[in-house]
Amino acid sequence: MYSSDSAASSGGPNLSHQVDTDGERKLLLHAPRIARRQFQIELNVIDSVGVAFRGGMIAPDEALAWLHDEGMLDCVDLEPAEQREAA
């Protein structure tokens, strides 16, 4: 476990701030749920692109453009497995 002094000096999380207001507590309780919902939305977009591409409804360049438009192109590994293994 981190001590607040060593964590702050080593670049780790600063745990010296105590959650002391009801608003901060509610925010920390809701933040993981919000992050999970945002991740689910991104996953749905990626799945939609995959379904449309596999179903022949869009071409490869359209799939890439769709992912790019949604800001998800970086989430998809476009490098062949052989090249990943060689690196």
KOLMIGU-65053 format. One record per residue (C-alpha): residue in one letter; x, y, z; residue number from 1. Coordinates in nm, 2 decimals, m for minus. Example, Ala and Ser with C-alpha at 12.3 -4.5 7.8 and 13.67 -1.06 7.14 Angstrom:
PT  rest      xx      yy      zz   nr
PT     A    1.23   m0.45    0.78    1
PT     S    1.37   m0.11    0.71    2
***
This chain:
PT  rest      xx      yy      zz   nr
PT     M    0.00    0.00    0.00    1
PT     Y    0.12    0.35   m0.08    2
PT     S    0.20    0.60    0.19    3
PT     S    0.10    0.95    0.08    4
PT     D    0.46    1.09    0.10    5
PT     S    0.64    0.82   m0.09    6
PT     A    0.36    0.79   m0.35    7
PT     A    0.37    1.16   m0.43    8
PT     S    0.75    1.17   m0.46    9
PT     S    0.76    0.86   m0.68   10
PT     G    0.50    0.98   m0.92   11
PT     G    0.23    0.74   m0.79   12
PT     P   m0.12    0.83   m0.68   13
PT     N   m0.15    1.11   m0.43   14
PT     L   m0.36    0.96   m0.15   15
PT     S   m0.32    1.25    0.09   16
PT     H   m0.65    1.41   m0.02   17
PT     Q   m0.93    1.27    0.19   18
PT     V   m1.28    1.25    0.04   19
PT     D   m1.46    1.47    0.28   20
PT     T   m1.77    1.61    0.11   21
PT     D   m2.08    1.42    0.01   22
PT     G   m2.04    1.55   m0.35   23
PT     E   m1.69    1.41   m0.39   24
PT     R   m1.81    1.08   m0.24   25
PT     K   m2.10    1.06   m0.49   26
PT     L   m1.87    1.15   m0.78   27
PT     L   m1.63    0.87   m0.69   28
PT     L   m1.91    0.62   m0.66   29
PT     H   m2.05    0.71   m1.00   30
PT     A   m1.72    0.75   m1.19   31
PT     P   m1.67    0.37   m1.25   32
PT     R   m2.02    0.33   m1.37   33
PT     I   m1.99    0.62   m1.61   34
PT     A   m1.66    0.48   m1.74   35
PT     R   m1.82    0.14   m1.79   36
PT     R   m2.11    0.29   m1.99   37
PT     Q   m1.86    0.49   m2.21   38
PT     F   m1.67    0.17   m2.27   39
PT     Q   m1.99   m0.02   m2.36   40
PT     I   m2.08    0.25   m2.62   41
PT     E   m1.73    0.22   m2.78   42
PT     L   m1.76   m0.16   m2.79   43
PT     N   m2.10   m0.13   m2.95   44
PT     V   m1.96    0.09   m3.22   45
PT     I   m1.67   m0.15   m3.29   46
PT     D   m1.92   m0.44   m3.30   47
PT     S   m2.14   m0.26   m3.54   48
PT     V   m1.86   m0.19   m3.78   49
PT     G   m1.76   m0.56   m3.76   50
PT     V   m2.11   m0.68   m3.82   51
PT     A   m2.16   m0.45   m4.11   52
PT     F   m1.83   m0.55   m4.27   53
PT     R   m1.88   m0.92   m4.22   54
PT     G   m2.23   m0.89   m4.36   55
PT     G   m2.10   m0.73   m4.67   56
PT     M   m2.29   m0.40   m4.61   57
PT     I   m1.97   m0.19   m4.61   58
PT     A   m1.64   m0.22   m4.78   59
PT     P   m1.30   m0.23   m4.60   60
PT     D   m1.23    0.14   m4.67   61
PT     E   m1.58    0.23   m4.53   62
PT     A   m1.52    0.03   m4.22   63
PT     L   m1.19    0.21   m4.16   64
PT     A   m1.35    0.55   m4.23   65
PT     W   m1.63    0.47   m3.98   66
PT     L   m1.38    0.37   m3.71   67
PT     H   m1.18    0.68   m3.78   68
PT     D   m1.50    0.90   m3.77   69
PT     E   m1.59    0.75   m3.43   70
PT     G   m1.23    0.80   m3.30   71
PT     M   m1.19    0.42   m3.26   72
PT     L   m0.93    0.35   m3.53   73
PT     D   m0.65    0.34   m3.27   74
PT     C   m0.85    0.07   m3.07   75
PT     V   m0.83   m0.18   m3.36   76
PT     D   m0.50   m0.37   m3.43   77
PT     L   m0.46   m0.36   m3.80   78
PT     E   m0.11   m0.52   m3.80   79
PT     P   m0.10   m0.89   m3.92   80
PT     A   m0.02   m1.14   m3.64   81
PT     E    0.31   m1.24   m3.82   82
PT     Q    0.44   m0.89   m3.79   83
PT     R    0.34   m0.86   m3.42   84
PT     E    0.52   m1.18   m3.34   85
PT     A    0.83   m1.08   m3.52   86
PT     A    0.86   m0.75   m3.33   87
***
